């Protein structure tokens, strides 16, 4: 039956108001720091009391402000993995999992792939290993709902990729409602079946990662999906195109109709980097110095003027790119999506 919630929680700067249903799936909630993501998890776990609303899990009412129902955390059947994992430093891995007083700790360590670490102490583990132990402890309680607070935030970039893949595999096998919160869209893309974007205490858009990439509701959603967002003034141009003038005077052409103030959404992987403007059907060319070059796996992110492009590291080496070099960022008119500002 899954999870159903409709709650309001006053925060320092605004009011978190959320209505949501999560089936046996992984739902990722993304948003900036301070947007109420962790507060939501604490409310679901029974560690924070909402001002109003209801929380229902598998048909059982866990919280009802109007009916005076507030089931205690230990009776909710919910597993929570904290951002820092919160392992007991003086207990072994097996003792940490056994502390949950649920399923066989050895079986849970096997499922998490860390049974060989049963006698180790948390200080002897890598970040990815600590995460798996914390997850095994949460699952040992045989929860009906699993909550993950920034599950990959404590990991270094090198470890993050491999742990992300193994965590996705484990979550797919659980057949539980899972709610995870993160501020990294890349994590949500890999781990979640559906994603919700939280802005100012409100859920502004939900959908699959593909849906959010293809049709962001606004520039805020687009920016969390990794897009460049530029502001400009749009006017009709020739050949059915729209001309958008940027504050610096540069002009961008888009295939979508628009007029007046707009926000241009442009994904990094749709931008090519070259020393000179290429020919062909690509109509947009912005010349700018490179501000930084960041390698991420076999890709390189090139910051050139107002844009971030993502090209293969091989291409970056062949172009012999260096910080300060003036390059041309090129992209097609169909790549520039326009949203009302």
C-alpha positions in Angstrom: 0.0 0.0 0.0 2.9 2.3 0.6 3.2 5.7 2.2 0.8 8.6 2.1 1.5 11.9 3.7 0.0 15.4 3.9 1.8 17.5 6.5 2.8 21.0 7.3 5.9 21.8 9.4 6.9 25.4 10.4 10.6 26.1 9.7 12.7 29.1 10.5 12.3 30.9 7.2 9.2 29.3 5.7 6.6 26.6 6.2 7.2 23.1 4.7 3.9 21.8 3.2 4.1 18.5 1.5 1.5 16.1 0.0 2.9 12.9 -1.4 2.3 9.2 -2.1 5.1 6.7 -2.4 4.5 3.2 -3.5 7.0 0.3 -3.4 9.6 2.4 -5.2 12.5 4.7 -4.5 11.5 8.4 -4.4 14.2 11.0 -4.2 13.5 14.5 -2.9 16.1 17.1 -4.0 16.5 20.7 -3.0 19.1 23.1 -1.6 20.4 23.0 2.0 17.8 24.3 4.4 14.8 23.5 2.2 13.3 21.1 4.7 14.5 17.7 3.3 15.9 16.3 6.6 13.0 17.7 8.5 10.6 15.7 6.4 12.5 12.5 7.2 12.5 13.3 10.9 8.7 13.9 10.7 8.2 10.5 9.0 10.4 8.7 11.5 8.5 10.3 14.4 11.4 12.5 15.6 9.7 15.8 14.7 6.0 16.5 15.2 4.3 18.3 12.2 1.9 21.2 13.0 -0.9 19.6 11.0 -1.7 16.7 8.7 -1.6 12.9 8.5 1.0 10.2 7.8 -0.3 6.8 6.8 1.9 3.7 6.1 0.5 0.5 4.7 -3.0 1.7 5.8 -1.9 2.4 9.4 -2.2 6.0 10.7 1.2 6.9 12.2 0.3 10.6 12.7 -2.9 12.5 12.7 -2.9 16.0 14.2 -6.6 16.3 14.2 -7.2 12.8 15.7 -4.4 13.1 18.3 -2.5 10.1 16.9 1.3 10.1 17.1 2.9 6.7 17.0 6.3 6.6 18.8 9.4 6.2 16.6 10.2 2.6 17.7 6.7 1.4 16.8 6.5 2.9 13.3 8.5 0.2 11.5 10.7 2.7 9.8 14.4 2.4 9.1 16.5 5.6 9.0 20.1 6.0 7.7 21.6 9.2 8.9 23.9 11.3 6.7 26.9 10.6 9.0 25.7 6.9 9.4 25.8 7.3 13.3 27.6 4.0 13.9 28.7 3.2 17.5 32.5 3.5 17.4 33.1 1.1 20.3 31.0 -1.7 18.7 32.0 -4.0 15.9 30.2 -4.1 12.6 28.2 -7.1 13.7 27.4 -5.6 17.1 26.2 -2.4 15.4 23.7 -4.3 13.2 22.7 -6.5 16.1 21.8 -3.4 18.1 18.7 -3.1 15.8 17.3 -6.2 17.5 15.6 -7.4 14.4 16.8 -9.8 11.7 19.9 -12.0 11.9 22.7 -9.5 11.7 24.9 -11.9 9.7 22.2 -12.2 7.1 21.8 -8.4 6.7 25.6 -8.0 6.4 25.6 -10.6 3.7 22.8 -8.8 1.8 24.8 -5.5 2.1 27.9 -7.2 0.9 30.0 -6.5 4.1 29.8 -9.8 6.0 33.6 -10.1 5.8 33.8 -7.0 8.0 31.7 -8.4 10.8 34.5 -8.1 13.5 35.9 -4.7 12.3 35.3 -1.4 14.1 33.8 1.6 12.3 37.1 3.5 12.4 38.6 0.7 10.3 36.1 1.0 7.5 36.0 3.1 4.3 33.2 5.6 3.7 31.4 3.2 1.4 31.7 0.3 3.9 30.3 2.5 6.7 27.4 3.4 4.6 26.6 -0.3 3.9 26.8 -1.2 7.5 24.4 1.6 8.4 22.1 0.4 5.8 22.3 -3.2 7.1 21.5 -1.9 10.6 18.4 -0.1 9.3 17.2 -3.1 7.3 17.7 -5.4 10.3 14.6 -3.9 11.9 12.6 -5.3 8.9 11.2 -1.8 8.2 8.1 -1.1 6.1 9.7 2.2 5.0 13.3 3.1 4.5 14.6 6.7 4.8 18.0 7.8 3.6 19.4 11.2 4.5 22.0 12.3 1.9 23.2 8.7 1.5 26.3 9.6 -0.6 27.2 13.0 0.9 29.9 11.7 3.2 31.8 9.9 0.4 34.7 11.3 -1.7 34.0 11.7 -5.5 36.1 8.6 -6.4 34.1 6.3 -4.0 30.8 7.9 -4.8 30.3 6.5 -8.2 30.9 2.8 -7.3 28.8 3.1 -4.1 26.0 4.7 -6.0 25.8 1.7 -8.4 25.8 -0.9 -5.6 23.2 1.1 -3.6 20.9 1.2 -6.6 21.1 -2.5 -7.0 20.3 -3.1 -3.3 17.4 -0.7 -3.3 15.9 -2.3 -6.4 15.8 -5.7 -4.5 14.1 -4.4 -1.4 10.6 -4.0 -2.7 10.0 -1.3 -0.1 8.9 2.3 -0.2 12.2 4.3 0.0 12.4 8.0 0.5 15.9 9.5 0.1 16.8 13.2 0.2 19.8 14.7 -1.6 21.0 17.9 -3.2 22.7 16.0 -6.1 20.6 15.3 -9.1 23.2 12.8 -10.3 22.4 10.7 -7.2 18.7 11.0 -7.8 19.0 9.9 -11.5 20.8 6.7 -10.6 19.0 5.7 -7.4 15.4 6.9 -7.8 12.4 5.7 -9.8 10.8 9.2 -9.3 12.1 12.5 -8.2 10.5 15.5 -6.5 12.1 19.0 -6.5 11.5 21.0 -3.3 11.6 24.8 -3.4 10.7 27.1 -0.5 8.9 24.3 1.3 6.8 23.3 -1.7 7.0 20.4 -4.1 7.3 22.2 -7.5 7.6 19.2 -9.7 7.6 15.4 -9.6 8.4 12.9 -12.3 11.0 10.4 -13.5 14.5 11.8 -14.0 14.0 11.7 -17.7 10.8 13.8 -17.4 12.5 16.4 -15.3 15.3 16.7 -17.8 13.1 16.9 -20.8 10.5 19.3 -19.5 11.5 21.2 -16.3 8.7 23.1 -14.8 10.9 26.2 -14.2 14.5 27.4 -14.1 14.9 26.2 -10.5 14.1 22.6 -11.5 16.4 22.9 -14.6 19.3 24.2 -12.5 19.0 21.2 -10.2 18.9 18.9 -13.2 22.4 20.3 -14.1 21.4 22.8 -16.7 22.9 26.2 -17.5 20.2 28.8 -16.9 20.7 32.2 -18.6 18.4 35.2 -18.6 17.6 37.3 -21.6 15.1 39.3 -23.7 13.4 37.3 -26.5 12.0 38.5 -29.8 10.9 36.8 -33.0 13.7 36.4 -35.6 13.9 35.1 -39.2 13.3 31.5 -40.3 10.9 30.8 -37.4 13.6 31.2 -34.8 13.6 33.3 -31.6 16.5 35.7 -30.9 17.4 36.1 -27.2 19.7 39.0 -26.2 21.8 38.3 -23.1 22.6 41.1 -20.6 26.2 41.3 -22.1 24.9 41.9 -25.6 25.4 38.3 -26.9 22.6 36.8 -29.0 21.3 33.2 -28.7 18.9 31.7 -31.2 16.3 29.1 -30.1 13.7 27.1 -32.1 11.0 27.7 -29.6 8.7 30.7 -29.9 8.9 33.3 -27.1 8.8 37.1 -26.5 9.9 39.2 -23.6 12.0 38.2 -20.5 12.9 34.5 -20.7 15.2 32.0 -19.1 17.3 29.8 -21.4 17.8 26.2 -20.3 20.8 24.6 -21.8 22.4 21.3 -20.8 26.2 21.0 -20.6 26.3 17.8 -22.8 24.6 19.7 -25.7 27.5 22.2 -25.9 30.6 21.7 -28.0 33.9 23.3 -27.3 36.3 24.3 -30.1 39.1 26.8 -30.8 37.2 28.3 -33.7 33.5 28.5 -34.6 32.6 25.3 -36.5 30.5 25.2 -39.6 27.4 23.2 -40.3 23.9 23.6 -38.8 25.0 24.8 -35.3 23.9 28.4 -35.2 25.0 29.5 -31.7 28.6 30.4 -30.9 29.7 32.1 -27.7 33.4 33.1 -27.5 34.7 33.2 -23.9 37.8 32.4 -21.8 38.0 29.2 -19.8 37.5 29.8 -16.1 38.1 26.2 -15.0 38.5 22.6 -16.2 37.1 19.9 -13.9 37.6 16.2 -14.8 34.7 13.9 -13.7 35.5 10.3 -14.7 36.1 10.3 -18.4 34.3 13.6 -18.9 35.6 17.2 -18.5 33.5 20.1 -17.5 34.6 23.3 -19.2 33.6 26.6 -17.6 33.6 29.2 -20.4 32.0 32.5 -19.7 28.4 32.1 -18.5 28.3 28.4 -19.7 29.4 25.0 -18.4 30.0 22.5 -21.2 30.7 18.8 -20.7 33.0 17.1 -23.2 35.0 13.9 -23.3 38.4 14.1 -21.5 39.9 12.9 -24.7 38.5 15.9 -26.6 39.9 18.2 -23.9 43.3 16.7 -24.2 43.3 16.9 -28.0 42.3 20.5 -27.9 45.1 21.1 -25.3 42.7 23.2 -23.2 44.1 25.4 -20.5 42.6 27.8 -18.0 42.4 31.3 -19.6 42.3 30.0 -23.2 39.6 31.7 -25.3 37.3 29.0 -26.8 34.0 28.9 -28.7 31.0 27.2 -27.0 28.6 26.1 -29.8 25.1 24.6 -29.6 22.1 24.2 -31.8 19.0 26.3 -31.7 17.0 23.2 -30.7 19.2 22.7 -27.6 18.1 26.1 -26.1 14.9 25.6 -24.2 13.0 28.8 -23.3 11.0 29.3 -20.1 9.1 32.5 -19.1 11.3 34.5 -16.6 
